[in-house]
Amino acid sequence: MSADRVCVGALAGAFGVNGEVRVKSFCAEPEAVADYGPLWSEDGTRRFALTLTQPIKTGFAARIDGVATKEDADALRGIRLYADRDALPELPEDEFYHADLVGLEVRDTGGAVLGRVRAVLNHGAGDLLEVAGPELGEPVLLPFTQEAVPTVDLASGRIVADPPEGLFPDG
């Protein structure tokens, strides 16, 4: 995926029998997923014009140009939706798009390399950085809080972490 696009949602199959799709939004304001269009597939080969029709339990029901049947909608299940970065709002200094954090090197406050951010996860209680590295064995989930991650330097591609005691193995 191009660095010029950011994942803003995913298609979750059909909603009803008339070609509507279920959309899961990854946006801070969930309904904004339709504002950043057109949206693209991860490989950039498909373009989607999305119109939200109603909120539903798992996100939104929506219409997509060219999708007219339940079968058409079900065929789109699992497609992640990407918006052009220049269509997204400018973020305040202390906020980041998840896509910008993935791949950053993570160092402790003493400068030792802990690993790299492999993913940003949120299971409802706040963001977690999945940090992986050759010294870790299993990935470590680092809370993405000001206390545990005091510095994010996108320009240098680095995060400085002050993880809770015992979270990372002693090197």
Buried (B, 14 or more C-beta within 10 A) or exposed (E): BEEEBBBBBBBBEBBEEEBBBBBBBBBEEBEBBBBBBBBBBBEEEEEBEBEBBEEBEEBBBBBBEEBEEBEBBBBBEEBBBBBBBEBBEEEEEEEBBBBBBBEBBBBBEEEEBBBBBBBBEEEEEEBBBBBBBEEBEEBBBBBBEEEBBEEBEEEEEBBBBBBEEEBBEEE
